[in-house]
Amino acid sequence: MRDLHLYAQPWWVNLLLLAPAISYAHWRRTGLLLNGRKLAILALFAASFGFVEAVVVVYLRGALVATPAQQSSASTYQQALSFLAQIPQDLRTIEVCREAATMLMLISVALIAGSAAKERWAAFLWTFAVWDISYYIGLWATLRWPASLYDYDVLFLIPVPWFAQVWFPILVSTLAMLGVALSSSSAPLHDRGLGFRSRYAPPRDRDRTGFLESDRLKTLDLPEDGLLPAAAQSIEAAMQAGKTATVRLACLEFLEQASKFYKVPICGVRVLAARPLRVHEHSTTELFGDYDPQTTVIRLWMRTAVRKAVTSYGTFLSTLCHEFCHHLDFHLFRFPDSWHTRGFYERTADLYHHVRGTPRKRLFWVPVSGGRWSIDWQRTRRGG
């Protein structure tokens, strides 16, 4: 049995073990918006790319007239150094460039997959880990190497050669995959419908701090130019035509202007026809719109559920502002979730009255059971 060596070379390579642990600790506090579908797609790309990397090594072995037996003999650090010394300098230069290109590809996919820095970092770790493990599986399938997890491997050449037994990169990659998988959220849609507009309950878990901050934050910075009101007027004009495609384009222009001002990623939008009905034990409600934090897409329904008539412009615009404020909760305020707090509705009202060009109304709140609050609509409408 070959000896187990607990350290990689150079010494700082061992610090890679800390990356999954530190990242996981942060994600458990703040949440991670990566769903299973997105992780599966990333894994499919990474596994395919890992096999391609293994094939490149097979070709490199062929260029060096290396055999599987020669590689499997690298059971010590010195033997791994000797193997690296056999590679001509021109091939080593090509290999360094290939490694750099590989990292750029993995980083590019992560930038596309995530909408915020923590999701992009998680996507990179996940993709890198699947790619790395698939690479070793591909080598074993084609060359029957490594023969043992104790075989030494040259991990990278940038900025200097990295050496470790095969168990080390597989352990780091496994921990990274576990950290991402355990932290990934199956966050629900944040919707707006009748009967779910003005009540909230304080959470009792780790999200309580963010919840209280959302409740406290009752104002929203607003742009001083007239771009958002102008975009809102375009939505009103499009609604008069009654075509969902035209309304969607107007909504997208509004969201692009708003996202640019708040310096957040642009969210998508879908405009659908008749509102769906939700049947409860004692009531039936209509769904006006919702926001998916995983895909950052807003859905809006522009026709009533029963009569199929085009909804009023004020209701439609209010719903759009409501769902966009969910987007701001995640990407501007960095809350781990987006709750229907008093502060959330105050911020939504700020945005709505600004883009509508109407006077801001004060919201009056009354306590209800369970530590909840509800808007007193009668007092709010008459102004006190």
Residue pairs with C-beta under 8 A, 6 or more apart in sequence:
1 150
2 75
2 148
2 150
2 151
3 150
4 150
4 165
4 167
5 77
5 150
5 164
5 165
7 14
8 14
8 16
8 155
8 162
8 163
8 164
8 165
8 168
9 77
9 162
9 163
9 164
10 160
10 162
13 155
13 162
13 164
16 172
17 171
17 172
17 175
19 125
19 172
19 176
20 125
20 172
20 175
20 176
20 178
20 179
21 175
21 179
23 121
23 122
23 125
23 176
23 179
24 178
24 179
24 182
24 183
26 118
27 118
27 122
27 179
27 180
27 183
28 183
28 206
29 206
29 336
30 118
30 334
30 336
31 183
31 185
31 187
31 207
31 336
31 337
32 118
32 119
32 122
32 180
32 183
32 184
32 185
33 115
33 116
33 119
33 184
33 185
33 187
33 293
33 294
33 330
34 113
34 114
34 119
34 122
34 123
34 126
34 180
34 184
34 185
34 294
35 184
35 185
35 186
35 294
35 295
36 184
36 186
38 113
38 123
38 294
39 126
39 180
39 181
39 184
42 109
42 113
42 123
42 126
42 127
42 130
43 126
43 127
43 130
45 109
45 127
46 106
46 126
46 127
46 128
46 129
46 130
46 131
46 134
47 130
47 131
47 134
48 134
49 102
49 105
49 106
49 131
49 134
50 130
50 131
50 132
50 133
50 134
50 135
50 137
50 138
51 134
51 135
51 137
51 138
53 102
53 131
53 135
53 138
54 134
54 135
54 136
54 137
54 138
54 139
54 141
54 142
55 138
55 142
56 98
57 139
57 143
58 139
58 142
58 143
60 66
60 87
60 91
60 95
61 67
61 71
61 143
63 91
64 86
64 87
64 91
66 83
66 86
68 143
68 144
68 145
70 83
71 83
71 143
71 145
71 151
72 144
72 145
72 146
72 147
72 151
73 79
74 80
74 82
74 83
74 151
74 152
74 153
75 148
75 150
75 151
75 152
76 152
77 152
77 163
79 152
80 152
80 153
80 154
80 163
81 163
83 154
84 154
84 161
87 95
92 157
95 157
96 157
96 158
99 156
99 157
99 158
100 158
106 124
106 127
106 128
106 131
107 124
109 123
109 127
110 120
110 121
110 123
110 124
110 127
111 120
113 119
113 120
113 123
113 127
114 120
114 121
114 122
114 123
115 265
115 296
115 331
116 265
116 330
116 331
116 334
122 180
122 183
122 184
125 176
125 179
125 180
126 176
126 177
126 180
128 173
128 176
129 172
129 173
129 174
129 176
129 177
129 180
130 173
130 177
132 169
132 170
132 172
132 173
133 170
133 173
133 174
133 177
136 146
136 166
136 169
136 170
139 145
139 146
140 146
145 151
146 153
146 166
148 166
149 165
149 166
149 167
149 170
150 165
150 166
150 167
151 165
151 166
152 163
152 164
152 165
152 166
153 163
153 164
153 165
153 166
153 169
154 161
154 162
154 163
155 162
155 163
155 164
155 169
156 162
185 293
185 294
187 293
187 294
187 337
189 290
189 291
189 292
190 290
190 291
190 292
190 293
190 323
190 326
190 338
191 287
191 288
191 289
191 290
191 291
192 287
192 288
192 289
192 290
192 319
192 322
192 323
193 278
193 285
193 286
193 287
193 288
194 285
194 286
194 288
195 283
195 285
196 285
196 340
197 340
197 345
197 375
198 340
198 345
198 373
198 374
198 375
198 377
199 340
199 368
199 372
199 373
199 374
200 215
200 339
200 340
200 341
200 342
200 372
200 373
201 370
201 371
201 372
202 208
202 211
202 212
202 371
203 211
203 339
206 336
207 336
207 337
210 335
210 336
210 337
211 335
211 337
211 339
211 341
213 333
213 335
214 329
214 333
214 335
214 338
214 339
214 341
214 343
214 344
215 339
215 341
215 342
215 343
215 344
216 343
217 333
217 343
217 347
218 342
218 343
218 346
218 347
219 346
219 347
219 350
220 325
220 328
220 346
220 347
220 350
220 351
221 262
222 350
222 351
222 354
223 261
227 257
227 261
228 254
228 257
228 258
228 261
228 354
228 355
229 354
229 355
229 356
229 357
231 250
231 253
231 254
231 257
231 355
232 254
232 317
232 355
232 356
234 250
234 253
234 254
235 247
235 250
235 251
235 254
235 313
235 316
235 317
235 320
236 313
236 317
237 250
238 246
238 247
238 249
238 250
239 247
239 302
239 310
239 313
239 316
242 310
244 271
244 272
244 273
244 302
245 271
247 271
247 302
248 269
248 270
248 271
251 269
251 271
251 298
251 300
251 320
252 268
252 269
254 320
254 355
255 266
255 267
255 269
255 298
255 324
256 266
258 324
258 351
259 265
259 266
259 267
259 327
260 266
262 328
262 332
263 332
264 327
264 328
264 331
264 332
265 296
265 331
267 291
267 296
267 297
267 298
267 324
267 327
268 295
268 296
268 297
268 298
269 297
269 298
269 299
269 300
270 297
270 298
270 299
270 300
271 300
271 301
271 302
272 299
272 300
272 301
272 302
273 301
273 302
273 303
273 308
274 301
274 303
274 304
274 305
274 308
275 286
275 287
275 288
275 301
275 303
275 304
275 305
275 311
276 286
276 287
276 301
276 305
277 284
277 285
277 286
277 287
277 305
278 284
278 285
278 286
278 287
286 301
286 304
286 305
287 301
288 300
288 301
288 311
288 315
288 319
289 298
289 299
289 300
289 301
289 319
289 320
289 322
289 323
290 298
290 299
290 323
291 297
291 298
291 299
291 323
291 324
291 326
291 327
291 338
292 299
293 326
293 327
293 330
293 338
296 327
296 331
298 320
298 323
298 324
298 327
300 316
300 319
300 320
300 323
301 311
302 310
302 311
302 316
303 309
303 310
303 311
304 311
314 356
317 352
317 355
317 356
318 348
318 352
321 348
321 351
321 352
321 355
322 348
322 352
324 351
325 338
325 344
325 347
325 348
325 351
326 338
328 347
329 335
329 337
329 338
329 339
329 344
330 338
338 344
342 363
342 365
342 373
345 363
345 375
346 363
349 360
349 361
349 363
350 360
353 359
353 360
353 361
361 380
361 381
361 383
362 380
362 383
362 384
363 375
363 380
364 375
364 376
364 379
364 380
364 384
365 373
365 374
365 375
365 376
366 373
366 374
366 375
366 376
367 373
368 374
